[in-house]
Amino acid sequence: MALIANRRSVMTLFSRPTCPHSHRTRIVLSEKSINVEIVDVDGPTLPEDLMDLNPYHSVPTLVDRELVLYDSRVIVEYLDERFPHPPLMPVDPVTRAQFRLALFRIERDWYSLVDEIEAAADKKRTVRARKILRESILASSEVFKSRDYFLGDDFSLVDASIAPVLWRLEHYGVDLGDEGEDVNGYCDRVFARPSFRKSLTELEQEMRVL
């Protein structure tokens, strides 16, 4: 595995063009202007390198010299520590723990539903997942309203994790309606960031009109 990784002199990200987990990683790479080679993994056939490097054959997978990472939260936290400017996590340990808890809840409450919607294996379950996702996002309206970004005045890993979900709501058939005014205001701020626009693949651009 190390020998394969060492053949790559530039950091490499194996990324699926429509995957929210991959998008989350691309947002962080873009925020930090990291030089990276992005390998699009589209369709059922996986690159041989990815199959050799990652025992789970999943995306995103990041290769940085001899290091191979294949969980999106592990990847984005690594990138924030490896490239500290601009910082996307607070330095204070208490606040940092609160941000990590928020990341855990976003993955558990929102990404799990997104994965269910993406799978579209059962129509009833998909409809239910859309409904729960809508209600869960609207339940956080006050948080979206209180600051420029989700947990503060600066863009963070939490925002980089929320943005792919919100970007896909129309694509998933989730309409927040008039109740989503505060969420939509947050979306306007995040989606207008040059780094966010740069992170979008062509297929992701088609999911929503800026």
N, C-alpha and C positions, 0 to 999 in steps of 0.2 A: 504493500500500500504506500509506504513512504517513497519507494522508488518512482512510482507513478506520479505522486505529488511533486517530487523534486524536479520532474521534467518540465513543470510549469513555472516559468520565471515571474509571471504576473499573477496576482490574485485572481482566482476564477470562481464564478458563481454559476452553478447549474440551476436554472430557473425556468419554471413553466410560465408562459406568457399571460395566462389568465388566472394563475393561482394567487389567492390573497396572501398566503404565507410567503410566497416568493416576492410579491409586491411589497410587503412589509419590509423585507430585506433590501430591496432595491431603493426604497425611500431613504433608508438610513445611509446607504452607499452614496446616494445623490446628495443628501444633506451635508455629508462630510467631503464631498468631491473626491472620493477614493478612486484611484485608477484600478479598474477591474475589467476582466474579460467575462462577458456574460454569454453563457452557452444556453440557447433556448432548447428546452426539452418539450417537444410537442408531439402528441400521438403516443401510441403504445410502445413503440420501439425506443429503448433507452440507450444513450451512448455507452460504449463499453467501459470507458473511464469511470463513469458514474457507478456502474454496476460493480466495478472492482473496488472503488473507494468507499462506497456507502453500503453496508450490509443490509440496510432497509430499502435500498433502491428508491429513495424518496427525494423530493425537492421541497425547499431549497437545500443545496449542498454547497458549502464554501470550502475552497481549497486555498490555503495560504502557506506556500512552501510545503513543509512536511505535515502541517496541521490540516485535518479534515473535520469539518463540523457539519452536522445534519439535523439540527433542530432550529427553527427560526428564532425562538427567543434566546437560545444559547448564542446563535450567530450575531444577533443585533447587540446583545450585551458585550460580546467579544469585540465587535467593531467599535463600540463606544469607548471601550477601555484601550484598545490598540491604537485608535486615532482620537485622542481626547478633545480635539477642537473641531467644531463647537461641541461642548458637552451636551449630551442628551439625557443625562441622569443627574440628580442632585448629589452633592458631595456629602452632605449631612447624613449619617447612617440611619437616623429615624425616618427622615423624609424619603430616603432611598428605599427603605423597607416598605413604606407606604406606596411608592411607585411600583415596586415589584409585586405587591399585593394587587394593585390595580391591573397590572399585566396578567397576573394569574386569573383574575376574575374576567377580564376581557376574553381570554382564551377559553375559559370554562363556560362562560355565559353566552358569548357571541360567536366565537370561531367554531365552537361545536355545532351551533345551529347553521352557520354558513356551510360547514362541511356536509351537513345533512341535506341542505338545499342543493348544494352542488351535486351530490350523489343522485338526487331525484329518483331514488329507488322505489319509493312508495308515495303515491299522490297525497294520501291523507296525512302522512307524516310530514311531507313537504309543506302543505298548507298550514299545518300546526306549527312547524318551525318558523315559517314566515310571520305568523301571528305573534309568537313568543318573542321573536327578534324585534319586531316593531314595538311591542309593549315594553321590552327591556330597554331599548334605546330611549323611548319617550320618558321612561321612569328616571332617566339621567338628565332630563332637560335643564334642571336647575344648575347642574354642574357645567353643562355646556354654556350656560348663560353667564355664570359668575366671573369667568376669566377669559382672556383671549384664547387660551388653549385649555386642554381638559383639566390639568391639575396645577396650572400656574400661568405665568405671563410669557413663558418661553416654550417653544416647540420641544417635545421630548419623545422618548421611545414609546410612551403611552400614545401620543398623537400619531406616531408612525404606525402603530398597531391598529388604532381605531380607523384611520383614514381609508385603508383598503376595504373595510366592511361598509362604511358609509358611501364610498364611491360606487359600490355594486348594488345599492338598494334598489334603484330603478330596474337594473338588469334582473334582479331577483323577484321583481314584482311586489316590492315592499313600499307602500306609500304612507309617509308619516302624516300627510294632511296638514291642516292648519295648526295642529298641536305641535308640529315639528319646526315651528318658526325659529326657535333658539338653536336647534340642531342645524338647521339650514344656514343660519348665520355663521356658525362654527365651520361648516363645510365651505362656505365662501372664502373664509380666511385661509383654511388649509389648502384647498384646491388651487388657490391663486399663487401659492408659493412656487417660485421657479423650480425648486428642487423636486416638488411633487410632480409638476408637469413633465420634468425630465425623466422621472421614474416610470412613466406610463409606457407600456408597449402599444403597438398599433391596435391590437385586439382590445386592450383595456380602454383605449381612447374611444372606441365604438360603443362602450357600455353606457356612457353618459355624455351629455353635451355640456361643455364648460361655459 
